[in-house]
Amino acid sequence: PSTQYLSYRFILTMMLRFFAAAVVLLAAPASSFAPSINGRTTRPAPTTSLNAGPGYKIGAKTEGVLINNRFVVDALGKSLPDGVEMSEIDLLRFALAHPDDENAAEKALKIAMKWRQTTGKHIVESAQAAVAKATADGGWDNDVVREAAPHADIINNYITPKSVITTSTEDGDLVYVIRASQIDDKELMDKATVEQVCDFFLYAKEVHNIVANKRSAETGRMCSVIFANDIIGVRKAPDKRFSSALTSSSDQYESLYPSLAGPTMILNLPLILQAFVGLLKPLFPKAVQERLVFKKAPVLASLKGELTPLGTDPTLRLNFVREVKALLP
C-alpha cells in the first residue's frame, strides 16, 4: 500500500504541474463556443463566496465595479498612446489587478500595449477580425475563429472539441473545460514548435478576452472565465515541449489579460488521490490558489471519452453549467 500511494503521489504531482500551467489557458480556438443558453439566467443561480478575479465577486455589476475604480480607469485612458483605443472594461481589468496603485496599473498597461503593438500585433488583429466575422449574423461561427488561429493547419488536428470546449453559464460567464487525456501532446509537438503552440494559445486568450469584455459591457455583469479541468483518463505527465509552450503562454497571462480568470476547478480526482488534495495547492500560482476548487462532477464524468457532446446536446450542456455553478463554494 505504501508503494502504491507513493506512486500515485508522484503521478499526481506531475499531472498537477501540467494543470497548473493548463488552467491559465483560455479555450483553444478549435474548441466549440456553445450557445449561452439565451444569455440569461432561467432560474436563480447559486451564490458563491469566490472572487471571479482580483477585485470583484462573481456576478458583480459592471457599473458598480467601474464606479469603484473610476479614478484609475480614467487615468489609464489618458495614458494610452495616440491612435490606440481600449474599452473601459479593458482598462478596468488593469485597475482591478492593481487596486489603489495607479502607477502600477499604468506600468502593467504599457507592457501589455507594447506586446499588442509589436510581437502580438498579428495575434490581436487576427482574433479581432475573426470574432467580428464569427458574430456578424448575431450568432457564433466557430469555424471562422478556428481557421484564423496561428498555425491552425497543424494544431487544430490535436486541440479539438474532443479535449477542449468553451460554453457559458446561464449568467454569461465563460466555462473553459479541458480533458487533457484527449490531447496527444507528443504527436502535436512532433509537428509544431513550442513558439507555434504558444502563439496558438495566446490567440485563444485574446478571443476569450474580446468575448468576456463585450459581455461585461452589454449585460451589465462582469464576465469572467471559470476553468474546469477534468482529470479523468490522465495517466502520465505531459510532453516536456508541450509543457514549455504552456509555461511560456501562462507566464504572459496575467500581464496581458489581468482580472479575467475566475475560479479554477479540478474535477473528478480519483478517490485514492483525494487524500493528497492538501498537497496540491502549492503547485498552483498564489492567485489561482485563492480560487481553487476540488470537486466531483458527475455530469462531466458521465461523458465517456471526448467532450464533444457538451457542444451538441443542449440538455447536457445546461445540466453541466448548472453543476458547475452548484459546485462553487
Residue pairs with C-beta under 8 A, 6 or more apart in sequence:
4 272
5 272
5 275
8 270
8 272
8 273
8 276
9 276
9 279
11 235
11 236
11 237
12 273
12 276
12 280
13 279
13 283
14 236
14 237
15 231
15 234
15 236
15 237
16 266
16 280
16 283
16 284
17 237
17 243
17 283
18 180
18 234
18 237
18 238
18 243
18 246
19 180
19 229
19 231
19 266
20 283
20 284
20 285
20 288
21 243
21 246
21 247
21 249
21 250
22 178
22 180
22 229
22 246
23 227
23 229
23 261
23 264
23 284
23 288
24 249
24 250
24 253
24 254
24 261
24 285
24 288
25 176
25 178
25 201
25 204
25 205
25 246
25 249
25 250
26 176
26 201
26 204
26 205
26 207
26 208
26 209
26 225
26 257
26 260
27 33
27 164
27 165
27 166
27 174
27 176
27 204
27 207
27 208
28 149
28 155
28 159
28 164
28 200
28 201
28 204
29 130
29 145
29 146
29 148
29 149
29 152
29 156
29 200
29 203
29 204
29 207
30 146
30 149
30 152
30 155
30 156
30 159
30 160
30 161
30 164
31 142
31 159
31 160
31 161
31 164
31 165
31 166
31 311
32 142
32 161
32 165
32 166
32 167
32 308
32 310
32 311
33 140
33 142
33 145
33 166
33 167
33 211
34 165
34 166
34 167
34 168
34 310
34 311
34 317
35 139
35 140
35 168
35 314
36 167
36 168
36 172
37 168
37 170
37 314
37 317
37 318
37 321
38 170
39 168
39 172
39 219
40 170
40 171
40 172
41 170
41 171
42 170
43 170
45 59
45 169
45 170
45 171
45 325
46 325
46 326
46 328
47 59
48 57
48 58
48 59
48 263
48 325
48 328
48 329
49 57
49 329
50 57
50 58
50 262
50 263
50 291
50 293
50 328
50 329
51 57
51 58
51 262
51 290
51 291
52 58
52 59
52 60
52 173
52 222
52 224
52 262
52 263
53 93
53 96
53 224
53 258
53 259
53 260
53 261
53 262
54 96
54 97
54 99
54 258
54 259
54 287
55 65
55 69
55 95
55 96
55 97
55 99
55 259
56 65
56 96
56 222
56 259
58 173
58 224
58 262
58 263
58 328
59 171
59 221
59 222
60 221
60 222
61 220
61 221
61 222
62 89
62 216
62 217
62 219
62 220
62 221
62 222
63 220
65 92
65 96
65 222
66 73
66 88
66 92
69 92
69 95
69 96
69 99
71 102
72 95
72 98
72 100
72 102
72 105
73 88
73 91
73 92
73 95
75 102
75 105
75 106
76 91
76 94
76 95
76 102
76 105
76 106
76 109
77 86
77 88
77 91
79 106
79 109
79 110
80 86
80 109
80 113
81 113
81 117
84 113
84 117
87 213
87 217
88 217
89 213
89 216
89 217
90 213
91 109
92 259
93 213
93 257
93 258
93 259
93 260
94 105
94 108
94 109
94 112
94 258
94 259
95 105
96 258
96 259
97 105
97 108
97 254
97 258
97 259
98 104
98 105
98 108
108 255
108 258
111 255
112 255
112 256
115 252
115 256
116 124
116 256
120 202
120 206
120 256
122 150
123 150
123 199
123 202
123 203
123 206
124 206
126 148
126 149
126 150
126 203
127 145
127 148
127 203
127 206
127 207
127 210
128 206
128 210
129 148
130 144
130 145
130 148
130 207
131 145
131 207
131 210
131 211
133 141
133 144
134 140
134 141
134 142
134 144
134 145
135 141
145 207
146 152
146 156
147 156
148 203
149 155
149 156
149 200
149 203
149 204
150 196
150 199
150 200
150 203
151 192
151 196
151 197
151 199
151 200
152 200
154 191
154 192
154 196
155 188
155 192
155 196
155 197
155 200
157 188
157 191
158 183
158 184
158 185
158 187
158 188
158 191
159 183
159 188
159 200
161 306
161 307
161 308
161 311
162 179
162 182
162 305
162 306
162 307
162 308
163 178
163 179
163 180
163 181
163 182
163 183
163 306
163 307
164 176
164 177
164 178
164 179
164 183
164 307
165 177
165 307
165 308
165 310
165 311
166 174
166 175
166 176
166 177
166 208
167 174
167 175
167 177
167 310
167 311
167 317
167 320
167 321
168 174
168 175
168 321
169 175
169 226
169 321
169 324
169 325
170 318
170 321
170 322
170 325
171 221
171 325
172 215
172 219
172 221
172 223
173 223
173 224
173 225
173 226
173 262
174 208
174 211
174 212
174 223
174 224
174 225
174 226
175 225
175 226
175 228
175 321
175 324
176 208
176 225
176 226
176 227
176 228
177 228
177 230
177 300
177 307
177 310
178 227
178 228
178 229
178 230
179 230
179 232
179 233
179 306
179 307
180 229
180 230
180 233
180 234
180 238
181 232
181 233
181 234
181 235
182 233
182 305
182 306
182 307
185 238
185 239
185 242
186 239
186 242
188 197
188 239
188 242
189 197
189 239
189 241
189 242
189 245
192 200
194 241
194 244
194 245
194 248
195 245
197 242
197 245
197 249
198 245
198 248
198 249
201 245
201 246
201 249
202 249
202 252
202 256
205 249
205 253
205 256
205 257
206 257
208 225
208 257
208 260
209 257
209 260
211 223
212 223
212 224
212 225
212 260
213 223
215 221
215 223
216 222
216 223
224 260
224 261
224 262
225 260
225 261
225 262
226 262
226 263
226 265
226 324
226 328
227 261
227 262
227 263
227 264
227 265
228 265
228 267
228 297
228 300
228 324
229 264
229 265
229 266
229 267
230 267
230 268
230 297
230 300
230 301
230 307
231 266
231 267
231 268
231 269
231 270
232 268
232 300
232 301
237 243
238 246
253 261
254 261
254 287
261 287
261 288
261 291
262 291
263 291
263 292
263 293
263 328
264 284
264 288
264 291
264 292
264 293
265 293
265 294
265 295
265 297
265 324
265 327
265 328
266 280
266 292
266 293
266 294
266 295
267 295
267 296
267 297
267 300
267 301
267 327
268 296
268 297
268 300
268 301
269 277
269 294
269 296
274 294
277 294
280 294
281 289
281 292
282 289
284 292
293 327
293 328
293 329
295 327
297 320
297 323
297 324
297 327
298 323
299 316
299 319
299 320
299 323
300 320
300 323
303 309
303 310
309 316
310 316
310 317
310 320
311 317
